[in-house]
Amino acid sequence: MLDRRRGVLIGAAFLMATSAIGPGFLTQTAVFTERLGPSFAFAILVSVLIDISAQVSVWRVLTISGLRATSVGNAVLPRLGTMLAVLVALGGLAFNVGNVAGAGVGLQGALGLPVIPGAIASAAFAIAIFVVKEAGRTMDRLAVALGFTLILLTLYVALSSAPPVAEAALRAVLPLQVDALSIVTIVGGTVGGYITFAGAHRLVDAGVHGLGAVPQVTRSAITAISVATVMRIVLFLAALGVVHQGLALDPTNPAGSVFQHATGPIGFRLFGIVMWCAAVTSLVGAAYTSVSFLRDLHPAIDRHWQRAVIAMILLSTVIFVLTGRPVRTLVVVGTLNGLILPLALGTMLVAAYRVQIVGAYRQPRALTLAGIVATGAMAIAGAYVIWRDLPQLFRG
């Protein structure tokens, strides 16, 4: 029983992390590294602080209450949870169009398959996970296995690119430039939208809840952010090494060109494997978490949640096959998910002080303060980005 519980906690951490590490994550990191150079390390550092406060607060509230975010939101304010569910589900669907496309691009790089057939085959693989009876455990194991594969392959590329590590460490605290869009986007790509709730909902669905689970849940949440952060740093260093050499990234495939510049002819095949792993795990995590929000809206969705997940994957695949997906869309979706974070995190912070939701739990003041700062900072930065950058992103 303890081994299974430990497996669920580890699986939930990797589900959140690998949900974050999708095609958009790879694209955003490469794009902003080329734009900001070593100063992008500052954006990563700020995002980590925001990510930890957001994740720990959300995971604690949901697992202590034993409720999914939809029910918690509606308990805070009528229909608030429903609105949050709709926003998150739409964001998850938009992300999954990019995930399906990324899986197709990954198989093209790794095996030479055309993108659309590769995308369809990858979607079929993801669907197969939810056909089996033990879908939750299968999803946990997949997240862990592919998560390690992602990090190890990207670490090899980072070592090959010989990045200026000392300069990056310095600019993490003394940046030459600060870009609000980069912070909003990578926070959105790490804990925005559905990603904030991926691991917590997995724990709730697996029956991990109550005050006694708080220490384990907190460690699992921090592990999740740590895994995603390690991947972000490793990929940043890989891209920084390439940019530092004066090499330009391909605007149609910035992450792929990092791998190719760093490791030569084999690089694009390595990129294909990494892209496929990232896309499939994110596809699974986004579909599962988006549907988990909808389960509290209707009993039929709750009873047939695996079918609903399959339907979301199919819908994402059809949309991609019919419309395609440009690289810029991945940056836009990450930014929009970052704008959802203040509403989601703010709701959880209020819920943490509602006795009817969390019972005898007492939220640490430091965690509340960090959450308030994160919510306020993301709301202000998000408003600034909407005014300054988002119109140009959509026109682009």
Secondary structure, DSSP 8 states (H G I E B T S, - for coil): -HHHHHHHHHHHHHHHHHHHSSHHHHHHHHHHHHHHGGGHHHHHHHHHHHHHHHHHHHHHHHHHHT--HHHHHHHHSTTHHHHHHHHHHHHHHHHHHHHHHHHHHHHHHHH---HHHHHHHHHHHHHHHTTSTTHHHHHHHHHHHHHHHHHHHHHHHHHHH---HHHHHHHHHS-S---HHHHHHHHHHHHSTTHHHHHHHHHHHTT--SGGGHHHHHHHHHHHHHHHHHHHHHHHHHHHHHHHTT----TTSHHHHHHHHHHGGGHHHHHHHHHHHHHHHHHHHHHHHHHHHHTTT-HHHHHTHHHHHHHHHHHHHHHHHHH---HHHHHHHHHHHHHHHHHHHHHHHHHTT-HHHHTT----HHHHHHHHHHHHHHHHHHHHHHHHTHHHHHH-
